[in-house]
């Protein structure tokens, strides 16, 4: 399990926990895979076509104002990194990302999730603040590799105050998207959509469950 941790006086990090089964108990495997002086969160594992593990993670707006997305290659045992993190993009690069704060210059990066499309495109779901609240959008790797460069889709995938999404398939093979929505405490909850993938495009189907 890749998880984010925060303590008083210590920057937020992504570390790794390990267990013999999903329900735990979990033990510490690696305290942190992110730079020690960075405020980071939402580290997500991705294994590339050569079998090499990577972590995609966010550097928080609280430290850089314009939130940033990074990729770093991991050691095979997931106990450390190889080389320095590569900057993939900044939140403001997406036309559907809306800045906050008095000067409207604080942009959020949240929840990266990489997915290899049927047409072999590598895409990344990620979330930020949009016109109608929390928003989920899509970026595409021009090189087909986690290092990018990454190009943002012109329109978000979901813009109605929900996000931090990931894709999965049911036991019957149906592609689904899960997000948390609405992004307001205490009403936040998991929401699941059936998805359709055609010609490099993802479409939400029918009503959520």
C-alpha positions in Angstrom: 0.0 0.0 0.0 1.3 3.4 -1.0 0.0 6.0 1.5 0.6 9.6 2.5 1.6 10.6 6.0 1.9 13.9 7.8 3.3 14.8 11.3 3.7 18.1 13.0 7.0 19.8 11.9 7.5 17.1 9.2 6.6 17.5 5.5 3.9 15.2 4.1 5.4 12.1 2.5 4.4 9.0 0.6 5.6 5.8 2.1 5.0 2.1 1.5 3.3 -0.4 3.8 3.1 -4.2 3.4 0.7 -6.9 4.5 -0.1 -10.5 3.7 -3.7 -9.7 2.8 -5.7 -6.6 2.0 -7.3 -6.3 5.4 -3.9 -6.2 7.1 -2.3 -5.9 9.5 0.1 -3.6 7.6 3.7 -2.9 8.6 6.1 -0.2 7.4 8.1 -1.2 4.3 9.6 2.2 3.3 9.1 5.4 5.4 9.3 7.8 2.4 9.9 7.7 -1.3 9.5 11.5 -1.7 12.2 14.1 -1.1 12.5 14.9 2.6 12.0 18.6 2.3 9.1 18.5 -0.1 5.4 18.6 0.8 4.1 15.6 -1.3 1.1 13.3 -1.4 -0.9 10.8 -3.4 2.1 8.7 -4.6 0.8 6.0 -7.1 2.6 2.9 -8.3 3.0 2.4 -12.1 5.0 -0.4 -13.7 6.2 0.4 -17.2 6.4 -1.8 -20.3 9.9 -3.0 -19.3 8.7 -4.0 -15.8 10.3 -1.1 -14.0 8.4 0.4 -11.1 7.7 4.1 -11.0 5.9 6.4 -8.6 3.8 9.3 -9.8 3.2 11.9 -7.1 2.1 15.5 -6.4 4.1 18.3 -4.9 1.6 20.4 -3.0 0.5 23.9 -3.8 1.1 24.8 -0.1 4.8 24.7 -1.0 4.9 25.8 -4.6 1.5 27.5 -5.2 1.2 26.0 -8.7 0.9 22.4 -7.8 3.3 20.0 -9.6 3.2 16.4 -10.8 6.3 14.3 -10.7 7.5 10.8 -11.7 10.4 9.0 -10.0 11.8 5.5 -10.9 11.8 3.1 -8.0 14.1 0.3 -6.9 12.7 -3.1 -7.7 12.1 -3.8 -4.0 10.2 -0.5 -3.6 12.4 0.6 -0.8 14.0 3.6 -2.5 14.3 5.6 -5.7 16.6 5.7 -8.6 17.6 9.2 -9.7 15.8 12.4 -9.1 12.1 13.0 -9.7 11.1 14.3 -13.2 8.7 17.3 -13.3 5.8 16.2 -15.6 3.5 19.3 -15.5 2.0 22.0 -13.4 -1.7 22.2 -12.5 -2.2 25.6 -14.3 -1.3 23.9 -17.6 -4.8 22.5 -17.8 -7.4 24.9 -19.1 -10.0 23.5 -16.8 -7.9 24.1 -13.7 -9.0 27.1 -11.6 -6.7 28.9 -9.1 -7.7 29.7 -5.6 -6.6 32.2 -3.0 -6.9 36.0 -3.1 -4.6 36.3 -6.2 -6.1 33.1 -7.8 -2.6 31.7 -8.2 -2.9 28.5 -6.0 -3.5 25.5 -8.1 -4.1 22.0 -6.8 -2.6 18.7 -8.0 -4.2 15.5 -6.6 -4.7 11.8 -7.2 -2.6 10.7 -10.3 -3.6 7.4 -11.8 -2.0 6.0 -15.0 -3.8 3.8 -17.5 -2.8 2.2 -20.8 -5.6 2.7 -23.3 -6.6 0.1 -25.9 -5.0 2.2 -28.6 -1.7 2.0 -26.5 -1.9 5.6 -25.3 -0.7 6.2 -21.8 -3.0 8.5 -20.0 -3.1 10.0 -16.5 -6.2 10.9 -14.5 -5.6 13.6 -12.0 -7.7 16.1 -10.0 -7.7 19.8 -9.3 -10.1 22.7 -8.5 -12.4 23.6 -11.4 -15.3 26.0 -12.1 -17.8 23.8 -10.3 -15.6 22.4 -7.6 -13.3 19.4 -7.5 -12.6 18.3 -11.0 -11.1 15.2 -12.7 -9.2 15.5 -15.9 -7.0 13.6 -18.3 -3.4 14.1 -19.5 -1.8 12.1 -22.3 1.9 11.1 -22.5 3.2 12.1 -26.0 6.1 9.5 -25.7 3.9 6.8 -24.2 6.2 6.7 -21.2 5.7 8.0 -17.6 8.3 10.7 -18.2 6.1 12.3 -20.8 5.9 15.0 -22.1 2.3 15.3 -21.0 -0.5 17.1 -22.9 -3.7 18.0 -21.1 -7.1 17.2 -22.7 -9.1 20.4 -23.4 -12.2 19.3 -21.4 -12.3 17.5 -18.0 -13.7 14.0 -17.6 -15.8 14.9 -14.5 -16.4 18.5 -13.4 -19.2 18.2 -10.8 -17.3 18.5 -7.5 -15.8 15.0 -7.5 -12.5 13.5 -8.4 -9.3 11.6 -7.2 -10.3 8.8 -9.6 -9.0 5.4 -10.6 -10.1 2.8 -13.1 -10.8 -0.9 -12.5 -12.6 -3.8 -14.1 -15.4 -5.8 -12.6 -15.2 -9.6 -12.5 -17.3 -9.5 -15.7 -14.8 -7.3 -17.4 -16.7 -4.0 -17.3 -14.5 -0.9 -17.1 -15.4 1.3 -14.2 -14.3 4.6 -12.7 -14.4 5.3 -8.9 -14.1 8.8 -7.5 -15.0 10.5 -4.2 -17.9 13.0 -4.4 -19.2 15.5 -3.5 -16.0 17.0 -2.2 -17.7 18.4 0.9 -17.3 17.0 4.4 -19.3 15.0 5.7 -21.1 14.1 2.5 -18.1 12.8 0.7 -18.4 9.1 -0.4 -17.2 6.7 -3.1 -19.1 6.9 -6.4 -18.7 4.4 -9.2 -19.5 5.0 -12.9 -19.4 2.4 -15.7 -17.1 3.6 -18.4 -16.8 3.2 -22.2 -13.5 3.4 -24.0 -13.6 4.1 -27.8 -10.8 5.4 -30.1 -8.7 6.9 -27.2 -11.7 8.5 -25.4 -13.2 7.6 -22.1 -16.9 8.3 -21.5 -19.0 8.0 -18.4 -22.0 5.8 -18.8 -25.5 6.0 -17.2 -25.8 7.1 -13.6 -23.3 6.5 -10.8 -23.7 3.8 -8.1 
